[in-house]
């Protein structure tokens, strides 16, 4: 049986993962339209999204 902190961590991880996915997909969609960012710039932007999301407190 899982303890309460384990369950809460799993829910927080899913919430963070979902937020990251949404932000990354929005970034990809926008870049498909505009072609503003190079592949390397996209990689950096995605890394920033992940880093920023991990720094947030839920």
N, CA, C, O and CB atoms as a CASP TS submission, in Angstrom:
PFRMAT TS
TARGET T0000
AUTHOR 0000-0000-0000
METHOD Language model
MODEL 1
PARENT N/A
ATOM      1  N   UNK     1       0.841  -1.192   0.000  1.00  0.00           N
ATOM      2  CA  UNK     1       0.000   0.000   0.000  1.00  0.00           C
ATOM      3  C   UNK     1       0.884   1.253   0.000  1.00  0.00           C
ATOM      4  O   UNK     1       1.887   1.322   0.710  1.00  0.00           O
ATOM      5  CB  UNK     1      -0.956   0.000   1.228  1.00  0.00           C
ATOM      6  N   UNK     2       0.495   2.226  -0.801  1.00  0.00           N
ATOM      7  CA  UNK     2       1.281   3.455  -0.893  1.00  0.00           C
ATOM      8  C   UNK     2       0.928   4.402   0.242  1.00  0.00           C
ATOM      9  O   UNK     2      -0.215   4.470   0.694  1.00  0.00           O
ATOM     10  CB  UNK     2       1.055   4.143  -2.246  1.00  0.00           C
ATOM     11  N   UNK     3       1.943   5.129   0.686  1.00  0.00           N
ATOM     12  CA  UNK     3       1.711   6.127   1.725  1.00  0.00           C
ATOM     13  C   UNK     3       1.179   7.400   1.083  1.00  0.00           C
ATOM     14  O   UNK     3       1.272   7.589  -0.130  1.00  0.00           O
ATOM     15  CB  UNK     3       3.010   6.415   2.524  1.00  0.00           C
ATOM     16  N   UNK     4       0.633   8.245   1.896  1.00  0.00           N
ATOM     17  CA  UNK     4       0.046   9.491   1.393  1.00  0.00           C
ATOM     18  C   UNK     4       1.059  10.354   0.633  1.00  0.00           C
ATOM     19  O   UNK     4       0.725  10.846  -0.444  1.00  0.00           O
ATOM     20  CB  UNK     4      -0.538  10.289   2.550  1.00  0.00           C
ATOM     21  N   UNK     5       2.282  10.562   1.142  1.00  0.00           N
ATOM     22  CA  UNK     5       3.246  11.370   0.373  1.00  0.00           C
ATOM     23  C   UNK     5       3.549  10.771  -1.002  1.00  0.00           C
ATOM     24  O   UNK     5       3.726  11.507  -1.972  1.00  0.00           O
ATOM     25  CB  UNK     5       4.545  11.518   1.159  1.00  0.00           C
ATOM     26  N   UNK     6       3.610   9.445  -1.090  1.00  0.00           N
ATOM     27  CA  UNK     6       3.877   8.813  -2.385  1.00  0.00           C
ATOM     28  C   UNK     6       2.748   9.107  -3.362  1.00  0.00           C
ATOM     29  O   UNK     6       2.994   9.392  -4.534  1.00  0.00           O
ATOM     30  CB  UNK     6       4.057   7.290  -2.222  1.00  0.00           C
ATOM     31  N   UNK     7       1.510   9.038  -2.880  1.00  0.00           N
ATOM     32  CA  UNK     7       0.356   9.316  -3.741  1.00  0.00           C
ATOM     33  C   UNK     7       0.365  10.777  -4.163  1.00  0.00           C
ATOM     34  O   UNK     7       0.121  11.090  -5.328  1.00  0.00           O
ATOM     35  CB  UNK     7      -0.970   8.971  -3.018  1.00  0.00           C
ATOM     36  N   UNK     8       0.644  11.674  -3.220  1.00  0.00           N
ATOM     37  CA  UNK     8       0.690  13.105  -3.537  1.00  0.00           C
ATOM     38  C   UNK     8       1.796  13.397  -4.543  1.00  0.00           C
ATOM     39  O   UNK     8       1.586  14.174  -5.475  1.00  0.00           O
ATOM     40  CB  UNK     8       0.902  13.938  -2.259  1.00  0.00           C
ATOM     41  N   UNK     9       2.965  12.793  -4.376  1.00  0.00           N
ATOM     42  CA  UNK     9       4.067  13.009  -5.314  1.00  0.00           C
ATOM     43  C   UNK     9       3.693  12.539  -6.703  1.00  0.00           C
ATOM     44  O   UNK     9       4.019  13.201  -7.689  1.00  0.00           O
ATOM     45  CB  UNK     9       5.328  12.288  -4.842  1.00  0.00           C
ATOM     46  N   UNK    10       3.011  11.406  -6.800  1.00  0.00           N
ATOM     47  CA  UNK    10       2.609  10.887  -8.098  1.00  0.00           C
ATOM     48  C   UNK    10       1.646  11.857  -8.771  1.00  0.00           C
ATOM     49  O   UNK    10       1.762  12.122  -9.968  1.00  0.00           O
ATOM     50  CB  UNK    10       1.965   9.498  -7.954  1.00  0.00           C
ATOM     51  N   UNK    11       0.691  12.388  -8.002  1.00  0.00           N
ATOM     52  CA  UNK    11      -0.262  13.344  -8.564  1.00  0.00           C
ATOM     53  C   UNK    11       0.440  14.625  -8.993  1.00  0.00           C
ATOM     54  O   UNK    11       0.125  15.182 -10.044  1.00  0.00           O
ATOM     55  CB  UNK    11      -1.363  13.663  -7.549  1.00  0.00           C
ATOM     56  N   UNK    12       1.388  15.096  -8.188  1.00  0.00           N
ATOM     57  CA  UNK    12       2.122  16.302  -8.549  1.00  0.00           C
ATOM     58  C   UNK    12       2.964  16.062  -9.797  1.00  0.00           C
ATOM     59  O   UNK    12       3.046  16.919 -10.677  1.00  0.00           O
ATOM     60  CB  UNK    12       3.012  16.759  -7.384  1.00  0.00           C
ATOM     61  N   UNK    13       3.585  14.895  -9.864  1.00  0.00           N
ATOM     62  CA  UNK    13       4.397  14.588 -11.037  1.00  0.00           C
ATOM     63  C   UNK    13       3.536  14.546 -12.287  1.00  0.00           C
ATOM     64  O   UNK    13       3.951  15.040 -13.336  1.00  0.00           O
ATOM     65  CB  UNK    13       5.128  13.256 -10.853  1.00  0.00           C
ATOM     66  N   UNK    14       2.344  13.966 -12.199  1.00  0.00           N
ATOM     67  CA  UNK    14       1.445  13.922 -13.351  1.00  0.00           C
ATOM     68  C   UNK    14       0.994  15.325 -13.736  1.00  0.00           C
ATOM     69  O   UNK    14       0.890  15.647 -14.920  1.00  0.00           O
ATOM     70  CB  UNK    14       0.226  13.038 -13.051  1.00  0.00           C
ATOM     71  N   UNK    15       0.730  16.154 -12.740  1.00  0.00           N
ATOM     72  CA  UNK    15       0.314  17.533 -13.002  1.00  0.00           C
ATOM     73  C   UNK    15       1.440  18.305 -13.697  1.00  0.00           C
ATOM     74  O   UNK    15       1.203  19.027 -14.665  1.00  0.00           O
ATOM     75  CB  UNK    15      -0.092  18.239 -11.683  1.00  0.00           C
ATOM     76  N   UNK    16       2.645  18.146 -13.199  1.00  0.00           N
ATOM     77  CA  UNK    16       3.796  18.820 -13.819  1.00  0.00           C
ATOM     78  C   UNK    16       4.039  18.302 -15.234  1.00  0.00           C
ATOM     79  O   UNK    16       4.290  19.079 -16.155  1.00  0.00           O
ATOM     80  CB  UNK    16       5.061  18.622 -12.964  1.00  0.00           C
ATOM     81  N   UNK    17       3.962  17.002 -15.395  1.00  0.00           N
ATOM     82  CA  UNK    17       4.184  16.405 -16.708  1.00  0.00           C
ATOM     83  C   UNK    17       3.151  16.906 -17.711  1.00  0.00           C
ATOM     84  O   UNK    17       3.488  17.237 -18.848  1.00  0.00           O
ATOM     85  CB  UNK    17       4.136  14.876 -16.618  1.00  0.00           C
ATOM     86  N   UNK    18       1.910  16.957 -17.290  1.00  0.00           N
ATOM     87  CA  UNK    18       0.852  17.453 -18.176  1.00  0.00           C
ATOM     88  C   UNK    18       1.104  18.912 -18.553  1.00  0.00           C
ATOM     89  O   UNK    18       0.953  19.292 -19.715  1.00  0.00           O
ATOM     90  CB  UNK    18      -0.531  17.308 -17.503  1.00  0.00           C
ATOM     91  N   UNK    19       1.484  19.720 -17.580  1.00  0.00           N
ATOM     92  CA  UNK    19       1.775  21.138 -17.857  1.00  0.00           C
ATOM     93  C   UNK    19       2.932  21.271 -18.837  1.00  0.00           C
ATOM     94  O   UNK    19       2.889  22.104 -19.742  1.00  0.00           O
ATOM     95  CB  UNK    19       2.102  21.893 -16.551  1.00  0.00           C
ATOM     96  N   UNK    20       3.969  20.450 -18.660  1.00  0.00           N
ATOM     97  CA  UNK    20       5.115  20.482 -19.577  1.00  0.00           C
ATOM     98  C   UNK    20       4.689  20.097 -20.983  1.00  0.00           C
ATOM     99  O   UNK    20       5.070  20.757 -21.951  1.00  0.00           O
ATOM    100  CB  UNK    20       6.229  19.541 -19.088  1.00  0.00           C
ATOM    101  N   UNK    21       3.904  19.037 -21.104  1.00  0.00           N
ATOM    102  CA  UNK    21       3.448  18.575 -22.415  1.00  0.00           C
ATOM    103  C   UNK    21       2.661  19.670 -23.131  1.00  0.00           C
ATOM    104  O   UNK    21       2.883  19.938 -24.312  1.00  0.00           O
ATOM    105  CB  UNK    21       2.583  17.309 -22.269  1.00  0.00           C
ATOM    106  N   UNK    22       1.748  20.293 -22.407  1.00  0.00           N
ATOM    107  CA  UNK    22       0.925  21.359 -23.006  1.00  0.00           C
ATOM    108  C   UNK    22       1.805  22.504 -23.482  1.00  0.00           C
ATOM    109  O   UNK    22       1.653  22.981 -24.607  1.00  0.00           O
ATOM    110  CB  UNK    22      -0.122  21.881 -21.994  1.00  0.00           C
ATOM    111  N   UNK    23       2.719  22.946 -22.636  1.00  0.00           N
ATOM    112  CA  UNK    23       3.592  24.067 -23.007  1.00  0.00           C
ATOM    113  C   UNK    23       4.487  23.726 -24.196  1.00  0.00           C
ATOM    114  O   UNK    23       4.692  24.556 -25.082  1.00  0.00           O
ATOM    115  CB  UNK    23       4.454  24.477 -21.817  1.00  0.00           C
ATOM    116  N   UNK    24       5.011  22.518 -24.213  1.00  0.00           N
ATOM    117  CA  UNK    24       5.890  22.106 -25.316  1.00  0.00           C
ATOM    118  C   UNK    24       5.097  21.991 -26.606  1.00  0.00           C
ATOM    119  O   UNK    24       5.563  22.428 -27.659  1.00  0.00           O
ATOM    120  CB  UNK    24       6.582  20.764 -24.997  1.00  0.00           C
ATOM    121  N   UNK    25       3.911  21.410 -26.540  1.00  0.00           N
ATOM    122  CA  UNK    25       3.091  21.276 -27.751  1.00  0.00           C
ATOM    123  C   UNK    25       2.663  22.639 -28.289  1.00  0.00           C
ATOM    124  O   UNK    25       2.619  22.839 -29.502  1.00  0.00           O
ATOM    125  CB  UNK    25       1.852  20.418 -27.462  1.00  0.00           C
ATOM    126  N   UNK    26       2.348  23.575 -27.397  1.00  0.00           N
ATOM    127  CA  UNK    26       2.008  24.932 -27.844  1.00  0.00           C
ATOM    128  C   UNK    26       3.205  25.596 -28.525  1.00  0.00           C
ATOM    129  O   UNK    26       3.056  26.265 -29.548  1.00  0.00           O
ATOM    130  CB  UNK    26       1.533  25.791 -26.652  1.00  0.00           C
ATOM    131  N   UNK    27       4.381  25.405 -27.953  1.00  0.00           N
ATOM    132  CA  UNK    27       5.604  25.948 -28.545  1.00  0.00           C
ATOM    133  C   UNK    27       5.846  25.353 -29.933  1.00  0.00           C
ATOM    134  O   UNK    27       6.155  26.074 -30.882  1.00  0.00           O
ATOM    135  CB  UNK    27       6.812  25.672 -27.630  1.00  0.00           C
ATOM    136  N   UNK    28       5.702  24.037 -30.039  1.00  0.00           N
ATOM    137  CA  UNK    28       5.901  23.354 -31.322  1.00  0.00           C
ATOM    138  C   UNK    28       4.885  23.834 -32.359  1.00  0.00           C
ATOM    139  O   UNK    28       5.232  24.089 -33.512  1.00  0.00           O
ATOM    140  CB  UNK    28       5.791  21.827 -31.141  1.00  0.00           C
ATOM    141  N   UNK    29       3.649  23.951 -31.940  1.00  0.00           N
ATOM    142  CA  UNK    29       2.588  24.391 -32.860  1.00  0.00           C
ATOM    143  C   UNK    29       2.872  25.802 -33.383  1.00  0.00           C
ATOM    144  O   UNK    29       2.744  26.071 -34.578  1.00  0.00           O
ATOM    145  CB  UNK    29       1.211  24.354 -32.155  1.00  0.00           C
ATOM    146  N   UNK    30       3.255  26.688 -32.476  1.00  0.00           N
ATOM    147  CA  UNK    30       3.562  28.067 -32.874  1.00  0.00           C
ATOM    148  C   UNK    30       4.763  28.104 -33.819  1.00  0.00           C
ATOM    149  O   UNK    30       4.765  28.851 -34.798  1.00  0.00           O
ATOM    150  CB  UNK    30       3.838  28.939 -31.632  1.00  0.00           C
ATOM    151  N   UNK    31       5.782  27.298 -33.524  1.00  0.00           N
ATOM    152  CA  UNK    31       6.975  27.309 -34.368  1.00  0.00           C
ATOM    153  C   UNK    31       6.703  26.695 -35.740  1.00  0.00           C
ATOM    154  O   UNK    31       7.342  27.073 -36.722  1.00  0.00           O
ATOM    155  CB  UNK    31       8.111  26.559 -33.680  1.00  0.00           C
ATOM    156  N   UNK    32       5.775  25.766 -35.816  1.00  0.00           N
ATOM    157  CA  UNK    32       5.407  25.212 -37.131  1.00  0.00           C
ATOM    158  C   UNK    32       4.814  26.289 -38.026  1.00  0.00           C
ATOM    159  O   UNK    32       5.034  26.300 -39.238  1.00  0.00           O
ATOM    160  CB  UNK    32       4.404  24.052 -36.970  1.00  0.00           C
ATOM    161  N   UNK    33       4.057  27.195 -37.412  1.00  0.00           N
ATOM    162  CA  UNK    33       3.438  28.289 -38.174  1.00  0.00           C
ATOM    163  C   UNK    33       4.466  29.337 -38.582  1.00  0.00           C
ATOM    164  O   UNK    33       4.491  29.784 -39.729  1.00  0.00           O
ATOM    165  CB  UNK    33       2.324  28.948 -37.353  1.00  0.00           C
ATOM    166  N   UNK    34       5.314  29.723 -37.630  1.00  0.00           N
ATOM    167  CA  UNK    34       6.187  30.874 -37.844  1.00  0.00           C
ATOM    168  C   UNK    34       7.589  30.513 -38.322  1.00  0.00           C
ATOM    169  O   UNK    34       8.235  31.304 -39.010  1.00  0.00           O
ATOM    170  CB  UNK    34       6.291  31.654 -36.584  1.00  0.00           C
ATOM    171  N   UNK    35       8.057  29.334 -37.962  1.00  0.00           N
ATOM    172  CA  UNK    35       9.438  28.911 -38.273  1.00  0.00           C
ATOM    173  C   UNK    35      10.468  29.903 -37.735  1.00  0.00           C
ATOM    174  O   UNK    35      11.543  30.070 -38.310  1.00  0.00           O
ATOM    175  CB  UNK    35       9.618  28.756 -39.792  1.00  0.00           C
ATOM    176  N   UNK    36      10.125  30.556 -36.625  1.00  0.00           N
ATOM    177  CA  UNK    36      11.010  31.558 -36.029  1.00  0.00           C
ATOM    178  C   UNK    36      12.260  30.938 -35.404  1.00  0.00           C
ATOM    179  O   UNK    36      13.349  31.509 -35.472  1.00  0.00           O
ATOM    180  CB  UNK    36      10.257  32.350 -34.978  1.00  0.00           C
ATOM    181  N   UNK    37      12.091  29.769 -34.799  1.00  0.00           N
ATOM    182  CA  UNK    37      13.199  29.183 -34.040  1.00  0.00           C
ATOM    183  C   UNK    37      13.855  28.041 -34.813  1.00  0.00           C
ATOM    184  O   UNK    37      13.196  27.256 -35.495  1.00  0.00           O
ATOM    185  CB  UNK    37      12.704  28.678 -32.677  1.00  0.00           C
ATOM    186  N   UNK    38      15.169  27.984 -34.680  1.00  0.00           N
ATOM    187  CA  UNK    38      15.910  26.873 -35.265  1.00  0.00           C
ATOM    188  C   UNK    38      15.726  25.644 -34.377  1.00  0.00           C
ATOM    189  O   UNK    38      15.145  25.734 -33.296  1.00  0.00           O
ATOM    190  CB  UNK    38      17.425  27.227 -35.427  1.00  0.00           C
ATOM    191  N   UNK    39      16.214  24.517 -34.831  1.00  0.00           N
ATOM    192  CA  UNK    39      16.123  23.294 -34.045  1.00  0.00           C
ATOM    193  C   UNK    39      16.816  23.464 -32.695  1.00  0.00           C
ATOM    194  O   UNK    39      16.278  23.058 -31.665  1.00  0.00           O
ATOM    195  CB  UNK    39      16.737  22.117 -34.813  1.00  0.00           C
ATOM    196  N   UNK    40      17.999  24.058 -32.696  1.00  0.00           N
ATOM    197  CA  UNK    40      18.737  24.273 -31.444  1.00  0.00           C
ATOM    198  C   UNK    40      17.991  25.221 -30.507  1.00  0.00           C
ATOM    199  O   UNK    40      17.976  25.011 -29.294  1.00  0.00           O
ATOM    200  CB  UNK    40      20.135  24.830 -31.741  1.00  0.00           C
ATOM    201  N   UNK    41      17.382  26.246 -31.057  1.00  0.00           N
ATOM    202  CA  UNK    41      16.601  27.171 -30.234  1.00  0.00           C
ATOM    203  C   UNK    41      15.381  26.481 -29.632  1.00  0.00           C
ATOM    204  O   UNK    41      15.003  26.755 -28.493  1.00  0.00           O
ATOM    205  CB  UNK    41      16.162  28.382 -31.064  1.00  0.00           C
ATOM    206  N   UNK    42      14.773  25.592 -30.399  1.00  0.00           N
ATOM    207  CA  UNK    42      13.623  24.832 -29.886  1.00  0.00           C
ATOM    208  C   UNK    42      14.056  23.928 -28.742  1.00  0.00           C
ATOM    209  O   UNK    42      13.366  23.831 -27.727  1.00  0.00           O
ATOM    210  CB  UNK    42      12.972  23.992 -31.012  1.00  0.00           C
ATOM    211  N   UNK    43      15.191  23.270 -28.901  1.00  0.00           N
ATOM    212  CA  UNK    43      15.705  22.400 -27.842  1.00  0.00           C
ATOM    213  C   UNK    43      15.918  23.218 -26.570  1.00  0.00           C
ATOM    214  O   UNK    43      15.537  22.780 -25.485  1.00  0.00           O
ATOM    215  CB  UNK    43      17.032  21.713 -28.281  1.00  0.00           C
ATOM    216  N   UNK    44      16.511  24.378 -26.689  1.00  0.00           N
ATOM    217  CA  UNK    44      16.746  25.236 -25.530  1.00  0.00           C
ATOM    218  C   UNK    44      15.431  25.704 -24.911  1.00  0.00           C
ATOM    219  O   UNK    44      15.305  25.756 -23.688  1.00  0.00           O
ATOM    220  CB  UNK    44      17.599  26.444 -25.928  1.00  0.00           C
ATOM    221  N   UNK    45      14.464  26.042 -25.738  1.00  0.00           N
ATOM    222  CA  UNK    45      13.162  26.473 -25.227  1.00  0.00           C
ATOM    223  C   UNK    45      12.468  25.344 -24.477  1.00  0.00           C
ATOM    224  O   UNK    45      11.853  25.570 -23.435  1.00  0.00           O
ATOM    225  CB  UNK    45      12.273  26.968 -26.372  1.00  0.00           C
ATOM    226  N   UNK    46      12.565  24.144 -25.002  1.00  0.00           N
ATOM    227  CA  UNK    46      11.953  22.988 -24.342  1.00  0.00           C
ATOM    228  C   UNK    46      12.657  22.705 -23.016  1.00  0.00           C
ATOM    229  O   UNK    46      12.008  22.399 -22.016  1.00  0.00           O
ATOM    230  CB  UNK    46      12.009  21.741 -25.260  1.00  0.00           C
ATOM    231  N   UNK    47      13.967  22.807 -23.015  1.00  0.00           N
ATOM    232  CA  UNK    47      14.709  22.625 -21.756  1.00  0.00           C
ATOM    233  C   UNK    47      14.292  23.656 -20.721  1.00  0.00           C
ATOM    234  O   UNK    47      14.171  23.341 -19.537  1.00  0.00           O
ATOM    235  CB  UNK    47      16.220  22.717 -22.002  1.00  0.00           C
ATOM    236  N   UNK    48      14.075  24.884 -21.166  1.00  0.00           N
ATOM    237  CA  UNK    48      13.653  25.950 -20.259  1.00  0.00           C
ATOM    238  C   UNK    48      12.259  25.656 -19.699  1.00  0.00           C
ATOM    239  O   UNK    48      12.016  25.863 -18.510  1.00  0.00           O
ATOM    240  CB  UNK    48      13.665  27.312 -20.985  1.00  0.00           C
ATOM    241  N   UNK    49      11.348  25.180 -20.540  1.00  0.00           N
ATOM    242  CA  UNK    49      10.006  24.822 -20.076  1.00  0.00           C
ATOM    243  C   UNK    49      10.098  23.762 -18.986  1.00  0.00           C
ATOM    244  O   UNK    49       9.456  23.875 -17.942  1.00  0.00           O
ATOM    245  CB  UNK    49       9.134  24.315 -21.251  1.00  0.00           C
ATOM    246  N   UNK    50      10.895  22.738 -19.234  1.00  0.00           N
ATOM    247  CA  UNK    50      11.042  21.652 -18.257  1.00  0.00           C
ATOM    248  C   UNK    50      11.656  22.180 -16.969  1.00  0.00           C
ATOM    249  O   UNK    50      11.171  21.881 -15.877  1.00  0.00           O
ATOM    250  CB  UNK    50      11.909  20.510 -18.832  1.00  0.00           C
ATOM    251  N   UNK    51      12.713  22.958 -17.092  1.00  0.00           N
ATOM    252  CA  UNK    51      13.391  23.511 -15.918  1.00  0.00           C
ATOM    253  C   UNK    51      12.454  24.407 -15.114  1.00  0.00           C
ATOM    254  O   UNK    51      12.391  24.298 -13.890  1.00  0.00           O
ATOM    255  CB  UNK    51      14.638  24.299 -16.341  1.00  0.00           C
ATOM    256  N   UNK    52      11.731  25.285 -15.788  1.00  0.00           N
ATOM    257  CA  UNK    52      10.810  26.196 -15.108  1.00  0.00           C
ATOM    258  C   UNK    52       9.705  25.426 -14.397  1.00  0.00           C
ATOM    259  O   UNK    52       9.328  25.768 -13.276  1.00  0.00           O
ATOM    260  CB  UNK    52      10.201  27.186 -16.106  1.00  0.00           C
ATOM    261  N   UNK    53       9.196  24.404 -15.035  1.00  0.00           N
ATOM    262  CA  UNK    53       8.109  23.621 -14.445  1.00  0.00           C
ATOM    263  C   UNK    53       8.592  22.880 -13.196  1.00  0.00           C
ATOM    264  O   UNK    53       7.844  22.754 -12.226  1.00  0.00           O
ATOM    265  CB  UNK    53       7.546  22.620 -15.475  1.00  0.00           C
ATOM    266  N   UNK    54       9.819  22.395 -13.212  1.00  0.00           N
ATOM    267  CA  UNK    54      10.351  21.690 -12.060  1.00  0.00           C
ATOM    268  C   UNK    54      10.615  22.615 -10.883  1.00  0.00           C
ATOM    269  O   UNK    54      10.618  22.181  -9.731  1.00  0.00           O
ATOM    270  CB  UNK    54      11.614  20.977 -12.438  1.00  0.00           C
ATOM    271  N   UNK    55      10.837  23.885 -11.176  1.00  0.00           N
ATOM    272  CA  UNK    55      11.095  24.859 -10.106  1.00  0.00           C
ATOM    273  C   UNK    55       9.816  25.305  -9.418  1.00  0.00           C
ATOM    274  O   UNK    55       9.860  25.800  -8.292  1.00  0.00           O
ATOM    275  CB  UNK    55      11.818  26.072 -10.664  1.00  0.00           C
ATOM    276  N   UNK    56       8.669  25.133 -10.084  1.00  0.00           N
ATOM    277  CA  UNK    56       7.396  25.577  -9.511  1.00  0.00           C
ATOM    278  C   UNK    56       7.016  24.698  -8.332  1.00  0.00           C
ATOM    279  O   UNK    56       7.339  23.512  -8.280  1.00  0.00           O
ATOM    280  CB  UNK    56       6.280  25.555 -10.574  1.00  0.00           C
ATOM    281  N   UNK    57       6.324  25.313  -7.393  1.00  0.00           N
ATOM    282  CA  UNK    57       5.789  24.581  -6.244  1.00  0.00           C
ATOM    283  C   UNK    57       4.288  24.463  -6.392  1.00  0.00           C
ATOM    284  O   UNK    57       3.588  25.463  -6.550  1.00  0.00           O
ATOM    285  CB  UNK    57       6.155  25.279  -4.908  1.00  0.00           C
ATOM    286  N   UNK    58       3.800  23.241  -6.340  1.00  0.00           N
ATOM    287  CA  UNK    58       2.353  23.015  -6.433  1.00  0.00           C
ATOM    288  C   UNK    58       1.803  22.714  -5.071  1.00  0.00           C
ATOM    289  O   UNK    58       0.601  22.492  -4.926  1.00  0.00           O
ATOM    290  CB  UNK    58       2.024  21.872  -7.404  1.00  0.00           C
TER
END
